C-alpha cells in the first residue's frame, strides 16, 4: 500500500487538501488532477454515481488509478436534503455561504429549533477507478446536528454549522484538522478505502 499512486479527480482545492492530509498517513501518494482535463458534470442522482463520473473521466485521461469522492449533507427535517445536491443547494455555481444561508433559512421556516429537530448526517462515498475498469469503493458517515448559527472559521462547505455527535459541542469549523479528520465522514471513508487497497 505504501507509495500507491493515485490521481485526485476533484478540482475543489479545499477538498483536495483534506483528502491529501488524510491519505498521507496511509501511505498513498496523491497527484493533482491534470489542468488539461475539463470539469466533469456531476449529474448523477447518487453520491456514488457522481464519484464514478469524475473518477472514470480522470482514469481515462491519465491512464492511472483515479480517486474521486462525493459528499452529501442529509438533514432529517428536510427529508434528507440537500443530499446529493449539497454542493449546489443554493444553485449554480457552487457557493458555500449561499448554501448555508439557504439551509438555515429552510430549517427556521419549519420552526426547527431544538436539537432533535435539527438532526443530520454527512455521508461520503470514495471511489477509485482503475485503468482496467475495476473499482474500489468505500463510504463514511458521521451523525450530528445543524447549529442555529455559524461558528468557526476552519474547514469548508457546511462545516461552520455541523456539530458532530462525537465531538464536544463544537462545529467542524471550530476543530483543528486532526480533530476533524479523526471523526469526519471523509476521514472514515478514506481510511476504509486505504484498508481496502492494502
N, C-alpha and C positions, 0 to 999 in steps of 0.2 A: 504494500500500500504506500509506503514511503516513496515520495518522488513521483507519484502518479500525476500525470499532466492532463489538465482539463482546460478547455476554453470556456469562459463565463459568457453566457448568452445575453445577460442583462446589459442594458445601456444606462441604467439608473446608477449614478456614482455612489450614492448612499448605500444602496443595496449591495453593490459590488464590494465596497469596503467591508461591509458587515460579513458577507459570505467569505471573503478572503481571510478576515480575522478569525473566524470560526474554523475554517478548514486548515489554516496554517498549523494549528495544534494537532491536526490529524495526519499531517504529512502529505497533504495534497498541494500540488503546485498549480495555482490558478492563473491562467493567462487572460489578458483582456480581450474582449471582443474586437475583431478587426474593424477599423473605422470604415473600411470599404464595403462592409455588409450593411445593407439598408435595414431600417426598422422593420420589425415583424408585426403585423396587425394582430392584436390579441382579441380575436372574436369568437373564441370557443365558449361554450356555456358551462365549463367546469374549470377548476384550478388546474387539474392535471392536463386538460386539453390545451390550455394556454401555455403551460410549461412545455408541452410537447411541441407546439408550433414553433416556439423560439429555439428549442434545442435542435430540432430537425434542421432548421434553416442554417444554424451555425455549424452543425456537424457536416452538412453537405458542402458548405462554403469552405471549410478549413480541412476536412479530412481527419479531424481529431475529435475525440470524445467531447461533447458539449454539455455543460451543466446549465440548467435553467430552473427557475422556481416561479411559482405564483402564490400569492398570499391573499387571503380574504379575511375581513373582519365580519363576524356573524353576530348580529345583535338580536337577542330573543324577541324583544318588544317590537322589532321591525320585521319579524318573520324571517330572520336570517340575513336580511340586507345589512350592509351593501354587498356582502359576499363576493362573488366573482367580479363584481363591478367596483370594488373598493377603491382602486387607484383613480377611477374616473367617475366617482359617485356624483360629483357636482357638475359633470360634463367635461368636454374636451377643451383644451388639453388638460392633462392631469395637474391638479393643484391641491396640495395638502391642506393649506389654510381654508380653502373653499370647501373641501371635503369635510373637514372637522366642523366648520360652521354649519353645514347642512345637517350633519349627524346630530349635533347638539340641538339644533332648531327642531328637528323632527321628534326627538325624544321629549323636548319641552312641550311641543304641541300635543303629545299624547299624555302629558301630565306625569311622565315617568320620572319621579324624583327620589324614590327610595332605591337602595342598593339592589333589592330583589327585582325591581322593575328595570334595572339597567344592566342585567346580566349579558355577557358577551364572551366570545372566544376568538382568538386568532388561529387560523389554520394555514399551514404552509405545505405545499407539495413541491418536492425537489425531484428533478428528473435528469438523468444523464442519458443522452442518446449517443451510441457508439457508431462508428463509421459502417459497421456491418449491419446496422439496423436494429440491433438489440438495445434494450433499455434497462436501467436500474432506477428504481423509484423508491422514495421514502416520504413519510409525512410526519409532521409535528404539530401539536396543538398546545395552547395554553388558555385556561379559563380565567375570567376576571370580570370587572365591571367598567362601565363608562363613567368617568368623573363628571361632575356637574360643570366644571370649567377646566381649562387647560392649566397644566403645571409642568414646569421643567423646560429646559432648552436643549436637551440632548436628543439623540435618536432622530427619527424622521417619520413621515406618514402620520398615523394616528397615535403614535407613542405618547404625546402630551395628554391624552385623555384616557388611556388604557391603564387600569390598575390591576395587575395580576394577583390572583388569589394567593399565590405562594410568596409574595413579597411582604413588605411591612407597611403597606398603605401608600407607597409612592407609585407614581406612574412610571412607565418605562423611560420616559424622557427625563426623569429625575435620578435614574440609576446610572452608574458608570457602565461602560461597555461590558466589562467582565461579569458584573452582576446580571445584566440583561441577558447576555448570551447563555448563562447558566440555566435560565428557566424559560427563555423565549421559544416560541413556535419555530422560528428559523434555526435557532441553535439546536433544538431537538431533532428537527428534520435532517439537518446536515450531519450531525453526529451519527444518526441512524443510517444515513447514506454511506458515510465513511466505513461503518461496520460492515455494511453490505458489500462494499468494494474490496474489503481486505480478505 
